[in-house]
Structure formats: structure tokens, C-alpha cells
Amino acid sequence: MTEAEPMAPVPAAGARPTASLATVLKEWGRIGCIGFGGPPTHIALLRELCVDRRRWLDDEAFEDAVAACNLLPGPASTQLAIFCAWHVRGRLGAVVGGVAFIGPGLVAILALAALFLGGSPPLWVAGAGAGAGAAVAAVAVHAGVGLLPPSWQRITSRARRARWLAYLAVGLAGAALVGPWLVLLLLACGAVEVVSQRARRPAGTAAAHVPLPVLAVAGIGGGVLLPLAWVALKVGALSYGGGFVIIPLMRADAVERYGWMTDGQFLNAVALGQITPGPVVHTVAAVGFAAAGVGGGLLAAAVAFGPSFAFVLLGAHRFDRLRGNPTVRAFLDGAGPAAIGSILGSVIPLTAALSEPWQYAVAAGAALLLLAARRGVVTTLLCAAAVGVVIALAGGPLPA
């Protein structure tokens, strides 16, 4: 906050805060430009804007919004950005704010994809990609390990903890073994937990009503465009447990099933999604670019982010009820640990994709930076990229 921009007055009780579309475009676009570091950064910036500076939301309402968005599949911080814009300017504001939040990172990743995924990138670019890509497996470990404690601590009974461990194991094995069918395992784990909790619910206790739009989307799971749209839909509508779960959902399709990318290019795409501002789901745009150029990147982004807009535009006024719905909560109790397991399981194919000995050393160094030295993901990837540039310019071997 600055002296030139005083704190906004607190809205009267029951009053709906309003902001102009120009304000929404400016403020959400600013966050989209500086939001490096993933969901923690996005949440902090949205809280500073909506709670501390503008007072469009109070602390409790913002925390409730964070909790509700975390119950939805897909990129939670993107959904939070869209919800906050909806809160201050309605549905049109949600569209404008969401596009402003997503747009800068999307432009950046498409530009970088053209540079890094091109047929003959400059030597230093190839080295940077090989170095940053080598660190991706360590980033996956970091993401999965960070999600384990809060998920485990939410479970208190012995029986549910046993199921939690089983779901985690299913996700881990699925990411390593079943490739594009992983999404079915995530849905199955969620369904098993719903049935298990219903069976233990006291007689006469009814589950709260789930709004039809939420059930319809949460239950969903030619040429290159149709399979690309399907891959993007899985990323946007069926990913549970945080942004990094998109990696095992995408890799088998993009590399093995359709052959749009090599393993090395996929690692580059994941690294680009981590170092650009905005949500990690931008990685799907790099996959789309590899499959069908700029048009493919834009299509993949539109399909992947479409569910996030739909969730908010159709159900934001019922977010408070979503938090307390036992069926939704039970589904996430099953799908969530399976998704965490899939993130950890993705380390196996990601590591197997490395081809040069020095890349394994970079991966080990990245793990030390992230897990022991507690450095940020962006810093770690940039350091790994710098090592790759040095090796490339010194004449060292690069992946084919």
C-alpha cells in the first residue's frame, strides 16, 4: 500500500462490493504478470488486493473461498482469482479477471515454447532446456512431499488412514504404469471413498444437496485437435491435489500415445510452466504448441481453463454449501491422496527420460536445493538451466 492509494473503506454490512471492469482488468492483470511461484504466491497477492488493500472481502470470506476452490478439481488459484473477480463485479468481472490473470503467463509460455521447442534451437537454449528439464523430477518430489502432511492430518480414524495409504499407493503405481488411464484411477478412488463414508454414516443422515452444475462437471472426466482437447480437458476438469498432478496426466498422452513431443521436450515444457507467471496449468499450452502450433496452444489453454470458469460462473453463489457437502468432501478424501501419489509416481518416468549423466547430477542438486536448502522452485529451475547453458557452451553432451 502507498500514500497515493489509501486503504478502501470497509463495505457496509450486507453490501456487495463493486469495482469497475477497468479496475478488475488492471489489478488481475498485474497479478498475472508478477505471479511467479505458483499457488502460494497467487493466494498471497489476491489476499493483499481483496482483503488488505481494497477490502472487498473480509478474512473469513477469503479463507472460505480458498477452501471451496481447493475442493474443486483443476487449478485452485485460478478458480480463486475468478471467484474474487466474480465477487466484486459479477459474471462479466469473473470473465475479465480470469482472462487478465491467465493471459500474461499464456503469452509468455507460448513465446518460450516457440524458442525452446523449435526444431533447431540455439545451443544455449538447448542447454538451458536440458538443465531445467533435468530438475523437473526433483520439483515433482517437492510438490508431492509438500502436499502429504496437510492431507494426512485431515484424516483421524484408523480405517480412513488405511484407505488413505491405499489411495496414495494406487496413484503412485498408476502414474508409473497405466499412463493416460490414470484419470480413471483418480475417479475410482474418489468413488470408493464416497461409498465407504456413506456406509458408515448414521442412519437417517442425508448428504447435503450438491448443485447440478458441480456434479455434472466433476463427474466428467479426427486429427490432432480432438485428442489435444481431450488431454486438455483431463488437465482442467479431472486433476485433483494441486497443479503438478497435470504432469502424469499429460506425459503418457503427449509423449507415448500421440508422439507430439519427445521426453526432453516434455521436460522443457514442464520447466517452462514452472518459471512463467500465472498457474502451472499453462504447461498444457506448451504441449498444445508442440502438437499443433500456436493454434493448438490456444485451444489447449481454452479447454483446460474452461472448467474453472464454469465452476465459478455456474456455482460461485453456492460455494459456502460446497464446503460443507459430505459427498464432495468424501470424493476429495479419496481422489486427493491418489493424486498426491500420482505426483510422486511421476518421478519414475521423469527420471527415466534423462539421458546424460550430468543431468542426474543436476536432478540431485535440485532435490537438495528444494528439500534441504528450501529454495524456491523458480530459483532452482533457473540454477539448473544455468548449469545446462555452461555445459552446452563448453561442448558437453546434450540429449538428442
Backbone hydrogen bonds, N-H to C=O, Kabsch-Sander energy under -0.5 kcal/mol:
donor,donor_aa,acceptor,acceptor_aa,energy
2,T,5,E,-0.5
5,E,2,T,-1.1
8,A,53,R,-2.1
15,A,12,A,-2.4
19,A,88,V,-1.4
24,V,20,S,-2.2
25,L,21,L,-2.9
26,K,22,A,-2.4
27,E,23,T,-3.0
28,W,24,V,-2.4
29,G,25,L,-1.5
30,R,26,K,-2.0
31,I,27,E,-1.8
32,G,28,W,-2.0
33,C,29,G,-1.5
34,I,30,R,-1.8
35,G,31,I,-1.3
36,F,34,I,-2.0
38,G,35,G,-0.6
41,T,38,G,-0.8
42,H,38,G,-1.9
43,I,39,P,-2.9
44,A,40,P,-2.0
45,L,41,T,-2.5
46,L,42,H,-2.5
47,R,43,I,-2.4
48,E,44,A,-2.4
49,L,45,L,-2.0
50,C,46,L,-3.0
51,V,47,R,-2.3
52,D,47,R,-1.9
53,R,48,E,-2.3
54,R,49,L,-2.7
56,W,50,C,-1.8
57,L,50,C,-2.2
62,F,58,D,-2.3
63,E,59,D,-2.5
64,D,60,E,-2.3
65,A,61,A,-2.0
66,V,62,F,-2.3
67,A,63,E,-2.4
68,A,64,D,-2.5
69,C,65,A,-2.4
70,N,66,V,-1.8
71,L,67,A,-0.7
71,L,68,A,-0.9
72,L,69,C,-1.0
74,G,239,S,-3.3
76,A,74,G,-0.8
79,Q,75,P,-2.1
80,L,76,A,-2.4
81,A,77,S,-2.1
82,I,78,T,-2.3
83,F,79,Q,-2.6
84,C,80,L,-2.7
85,A,81,A,-1.8
86,W,82,I,-2.3
87,H,83,F,-2.5
88,V,84,C,-1.3
89,R,85,A,-1.7
90,G,86,W,-2.4
93,G,89,R,-1.3
94,A,90,G,-2.0
95,V,91,R,-2.0
96,V,92,L,-2.5
97,G,93,G,-3.3
98,G,94,A,-2.4
99,V,95,V,-2.4
100,A,96,V,-2.4
101,F,97,G,-2.1
102,I,98,G,-2.3
103,G,99,V,-3.0
106,L,102,I,-1.9
107,V,103,G,-2.5
108,A,104,P,-2.2
109,I,105,G,-2.7
110,L,106,L,-2.0
111,A,107,V,-2.1
112,L,108,A,-2.4
113,A,109,I,-2.4
114,A,110,L,-1.9
115,L,111,A,-1.2
116,F,112,L,-3.4
117,L,113,A,-2.6
126,A,122,P,-2.5
127,G,123,L,-2.3
128,A,124,W,-2.4
129,G,125,V,-2.6
130,A,126,A,-2.3
131,G,127,G,-2.4
132,A,128,A,-2.8
133,G,129,G,-2.6
134,A,130,A,-1.4
135,A,131,G,-0.8
135,A,132,A,-0.8
136,V,133,G,-1.2
139,V,135,A,-1.8
140,A,136,V,-2.2
141,V,137,A,-2.0
142,H,138,A,-2.5
143,A,139,V,-2.6
144,G,140,A,-2.6
145,V,141,V,-2.9
146,G,142,H,-1.9
147,L,143,A,-1.0
147,L,144,G,-0.6
148,L,144,G,-1.1
151,S,147,L,-1.4
152,W,148,L,-2.6
153,Q,149,P,-2.7
154,R,150,P,-1.0
155,I,152,W,-1.4
161,R,157,S,-1.8
162,A,158,R,-2.0
163,R,159,A,-1.9
164,W,160,R,-2.5
165,L,161,R,-2.2
166,A,162,A,-1.8
167,Y,163,R,-2.9
168,L,164,W,-2.4
169,A,165,L,-2.2
170,V,166,A,-2.4
171,G,167,Y,-2.5
172,L,168,L,-2.3
173,A,169,A,-2.7
174,G,170,V,-2.6
175,A,171,G,-2.3
176,A,172,L,-1.2
177,L,173,A,-1.7
178,V,174,G,-2.0
179,G,174,G,-0.9
181,W,178,V,-1.8
182,L,179,G,-2.0
183,V,180,P,-0.6
184,L,181,W,-1.1
185,L,181,W,-1.0
185,L,182,L,-0.6
186,L,182,L,-1.9
187,L,183,V,-2.2
188,A,184,L,-2.4
189,C,185,L,-2.5
190,G,186,L,-2.0
191,A,187,L,-2.4
192,V,188,A,-2.6
193,E,189,C,-2.0
194,V,190,G,-1.9
195,V,191,A,-2.2
196,S,192,V,-2.5
197,Q,193,E,-2.6
198,R,194,V,-2.1
199,A,195,V,-2.1
200,R,196,S,-0.9
201,R,198,R,-1.0
205,T,202,P,-1.9
206,A,204,G,-0.7
214,V,211,P,-0.6
215,L,211,P,-1.9
216,A,212,L,-2.8
217,V,213,P,-2.0
218,A,214,V,-2.8
219,G,215,L,-1.6
220,I,217,V,-1.1
221,G,219,G,-0.6
228,L,224,V,-2.1
229,A,225,L,-2.6
230,W,226,L,-2.0
231,V,227,P,-2.4
232,A,228,L,-2.4
233,L,229,A,-2.3
234,K,230,W,-2.2
235,V,231,V,-1.7
236,G,232,A,-2.4
237,A,233,L,-2.9
238,L,234,K,-1.5
240,Y,238,L,-0.6
245,V,242,G,-1.6
246,I,243,G,-1.6
247,I,244,F,-1.7
249,L,245,V,-1.1
250,M,246,I,-1.9
251,R,247,I,-2.6
252,A,248,P,-0.7
254,A,250,M,-3.1
255,V,251,R,-2.9
256,E,251,R,-0.8
256,E,252,A,-0.6
257,R,252,A,-3.1
258,Y,253,D,-2.6
260,W,254,A,-1.4
261,M,254,A,-1.6
266,F,262,T,-2.2
267,L,263,D,-2.3
268,N,264,G,-2.1
269,A,265,Q,-2.4
270,V,266,F,-2.4
271,A,267,L,-2.3
272,L,268,N,-2.4
273,G,269,A,-2.1
274,Q,270,V,-1.2
275,I,271,A,-1.7
276,T,272,L,-1.3
278,G,35,G,-1.5
282,H,279,P,-1.7
283,T,280,V,-2.4
284,V,281,V,-2.0
285,A,282,H,-1.7
286,A,282,H,-0.9
286,A,283,T,-0.6
287,V,283,T,-1.7
288,G,284,V,-2.4
289,F,285,A,-2.3
290,A,286,A,-2.1
291,A,287,V,-1.8
292,A,288,G,-2.8
293,G,289,F,-2.4
296,G,292,A,-1.2
297,G,293,G,-2.1
298,L,294,V,-2.5
299,L,295,G,-2.4
300,A,296,G,-2.6
301,A,297,G,-2.1
302,A,298,L,-2.5
303,V,299,L,-2.5
304,A,300,A,-2.5
305,F,301,A,-2.5
306,G,302,A,-1.2
309,F,305,F,-1.6
310,A,306,G,-2.4
311,F,307,P,-3.1
312,V,308,S,-1.6
313,L,309,F,-3.1
314,L,310,A,-2.4
315,G,311,F,-1.6
316,A,312,V,-2.2
318,R,315,G,-2.0
319,F,316,A,-1.6
322,L,318,R,-1.9
323,R,319,F,-1.8
324,G,320,D,-0.8
325,N,322,L,-1.3
329,R,325,N,-2.2
330,A,326,P,-2.4
331,F,327,T,-2.4
332,L,328,V,-2.2
333,D,329,R,-1.7
334,G,330,A,-1.2
334,G,331,F,-0.7
335,A,331,F,-3.1
336,G,332,L,-2.3
338,A,334,G,-1.2
339,A,335,A,-2.3
340,I,336,G,-2.2
341,G,337,P,-2.5
342,S,338,A,-2.0
343,I,339,A,-1.9
344,L,340,I,-2.2
345,G,341,G,-2.8
346,S,342,S,-1.6
347,V,344,L,-1.3
348,I,345,G,-1.5
350,L,346,S,-2.1
351,T,347,V,-2.5
352,A,348,I,-2.3
353,A,349,P,-1.2
354,L,351,T,-1.6
359,Q,356,E,-1.3
360,Y,356,E,-1.0
360,Y,357,P,-0.6
361,A,357,P,-1.4
362,V,358,W,-2.1
363,A,359,Q,-2.5
364,A,360,Y,-2.3
365,G,361,A,-2.5
366,A,362,V,-2.7
367,A,363,A,-2.1
368,L,364,A,-2.0
369,L,365,G,-2.4
370,L,366,A,-2.5
371,L,367,A,-2.9
372,A,367,A,-0.6
372,A,368,L,-1.5
373,A,368,L,-2.7
375,R,369,L,-3.1
380,T,376,G,-2.3
381,L,377,V,-2.6
382,L,378,V,-2.3
383,C,379,T,-2.2
384,A,380,T,-2.4
385,A,381,L,-2.4
386,A,382,L,-2.2
387,V,383,C,-2.1
388,G,384,A,-2.0
389,V,385,A,-2.2
390,V,386,A,-2.3
391,I,387,V,-2.4
392,A,388,G,-2.4
393,L,389,V,-2.7
394,A,390,V,-1.6
395,G,392,A,-1.4
396,G,391,I,-3.0
